[in-house]
């Protein structure tokens, strides 16, 4: 298994919101991953973040325990 490492990409909050909206409207996770060349973990994270706080910013999705560790 000699797979090349994927180049790290960044996506705008608008793009992430659009992907989450498509998922919520019934588009399958695998379809989105394949069609937009996403990693399944990234899409799952965006869906989770959107449902938790409505924000894709890391600081908006921290748990109280994570804030404790930072302080």
C-alpha positions in Angstrom: 0.0 0.0 0.0 1.9 2.9 -1.3 -0.7 5.7 -1.2 0.5 9.2 -1.5 -0.4 11.6 1.3 -3.2 13.9 0.5 -2.4 17.6 0.3 -4.2 19.5 3.1 -6.9 21.7 1.7 -9.0 24.4 3.4 -12.7 25.1 2.8 -14.7 28.2 3.4 -17.5 28.2 6.0 -20.0 28.7 3.2 -18.8 25.6 1.4 -19.0 23.6 4.6 -22.5 24.9 5.3 -23.5 23.9 1.8 -22.2 20.4 2.2 -24.1 20.0 5.5 -27.2 21.4 4.0 -27.0 18.9 1.1 -26.5 16.1 3.6 -29.5 17.2 5.6 -31.6 17.4 2.5 -31.0 13.7 1.8 -27.8 13.5 -0.3 -25.9 10.5 1.0 -22.6 10.9 2.8 -20.8 8.7 0.2 -22.2 10.7 -2.7 -20.9 14.0 -1.2 -17.5 12.5 -0.4 -17.1 11.2 -4.0 -18.6 14.1 -5.8 -16.6 16.8 -4.0 -13.5 14.8 -3.3 -13.8 15.1 0.5 -12.6 12.9 3.2 -15.3 11.2 5.1 -13.9 12.4 8.4 -14.0 16.0 7.3 -17.6 15.8 6.3 -18.5 14.0 9.5 -16.7 16.8 11.5 -18.6 19.5 9.7 -22.0 17.8 10.3 -21.1 17.4 13.9 -19.9 21.0 14.3 -23.0 22.3 12.6 -25.4 20.4 14.8 -23.5 21.3 18.0 -22.9 25.0 17.7 -23.8 26.0 14.1 -20.2 27.2 13.7 -17.2 25.6 12.0 -14.7 27.5 14.2 -12.7 25.3 16.5 -13.1 27.6 19.4 -16.9 27.5 19.1 -16.9 23.8 19.4 -14.6 23.2 22.4 -15.9 21.3 25.4 -15.6 22.7 28.9 -12.9 20.2 29.5 -10.9 21.5 26.5 -11.2 25.0 27.8 -10.0 23.8 31.2 -6.9 22.3 29.6 -6.1 25.5 27.7 -6.4 27.8 30.8 
